[in-house]
Amino acid sequence: MDKHPERDQLKMKAAEAAVAQVKDGMIVGLGTGSTAWFAVEAIGRRVAEGLRITAIPTSEQTGEHARRLGVSLSSLAEHHQIDLTIDGADEVERGHLNLIKGGGGALLREKIVASASARLVIIVDETKLVDRLGHFPVPVEVVPFGWQATARRVVALGGNPSLRVGAGGKAFVTDGGHYIIDCAFGSIRAPAQLESDLNSIVGIVENGLFIGLASQVIVAGTEHVSILHPGEAQV
């Protein structure tokens, strides 16, 4: 959860608006991170009231959270198509609704689940909206072996990579056993091209640029909740 209670209230509003779209019998992808936490809580409340769904979590942490709330869990091995995934984002680009994700460390599984979803609903508070991506560093998941060489290739693309550090000062390790390097690019003029360039580097497993995947973004503002769709004129 966020350390700012006012922002937590905004996240809760957005999460509840997204979870209102969940219907009986759906296969639902559950995101990871501080905003997705509120969505899992809201789904747990609806399940306790009788909603019947099957959820596919994007991280071990989210899976444990949902399980504690009595949410039935499954995997992509059993369900090839997800009806609706609810997740957060670190940045949302106005207009195209391209995203930067991965601040919570689950970007690989999040992108796999998003790509298998009929609809991806992103929930954010209004501070996450930007005119152009790049204020937030792009998380890049890398193989631990030779990660320094991988990072040097990112520098050649104009990025400034930094190894993410976890508890005890050791390198943060994802659920898949990889490292994350957080790469500051500054203002990103061509996010789709950067996504492609990053994934062409040997040693990179996946990156946190989610291009053209969001079906809608629910934004909780201080006065109201708004729903954005790709291509719309936006606040």
Beta strands, then each sheet from edge to edge (+ up, - down):
strand 1: 27-30
strand 2: 54-57
strand 3: 84-87
strand 4: 91-93
strand 5: 99-100
strand 6: 120-125
strand 7: 129-130
strand 8: 138-142
strand 9: 160-163
strand 10: 179-184
strand 11: 204-207
strand 12: 209-210
strand 13: 216-220
strand 14: 225-228
sheet 1: 2+ 1+ 3+ 6+ 13+ 14-
sheet 2: 7+ 4+ 5- 12+
sheet 3: 9+ 10- 8+ 11-
end
